[in-house]
Amino acid sequence: MKPKKATKETQAFARSVGRALRRAAKAARKTARMHNTPIYIWKDGKVVAIKP
């Protein structure tokens, strides 16, 4: 079975999801700074805590 081509609708959806994820990350960093807590991210196959 051949893979379906990406339509304009799916591309627009993917762009909007990307924007939403960046917006959520920005809000998470802001909240972490406000409460002086670390943010946990996946880096080099491990979960690490970073200060925002």
C-alpha positions in Angstrom: 0.0 0.0 0.0 1.4 3.4 -1.0 1.7 6.1 1.6 -0.7 9.0 1.2 0.6 12.4 0.1 0.4 15.2 2.6 -2.4 17.5 1.8 -2.6 21.2 2.5 -4.9 20.4 5.4 -2.5 18.0 7.1 0.4 20.4 6.5 -1.5 23.2 8.1 -2.5 21.0 11.0 1.2 20.0 11.5 2.2 23.6 11.5 -0.5 24.5 14.1 0.6 21.6 16.3 4.2 22.8 16.2 3.2 26.4 17.1 1.0 25.0 20.0 3.9 22.9 21.3 6.3 25.9 21.2 3.7 28.0 23.0 3.2 25.4 25.7 7.0 25.1 26.2 7.3 28.8 26.6 4.5 28.8 29.2 6.2 25.9 31.1 9.5 27.8 31.2 7.7 30.9 32.5 5.9 28.9 35.2 9.1 27.1 36.3 11.0 30.4 36.6 8.1 31.9 38.6 8.2 29.0 41.1 12.0 28.4 40.9 11.7 24.8 39.9 13.6 22.8 37.2 12.3 21.7 33.9 12.8 18.1 32.9 13.8 17.3 29.3 15.0 14.3 27.3 18.6 14.8 26.4 21.0 12.1 24.9 18.7 9.3 25.9 18.3 10.5 29.5 15.9 12.6 31.4 17.7 15.6 32.9 16.6 18.6 35.0 17.6 22.0 33.8 17.1 25.4 35.3 15.0 27.7 33.1 
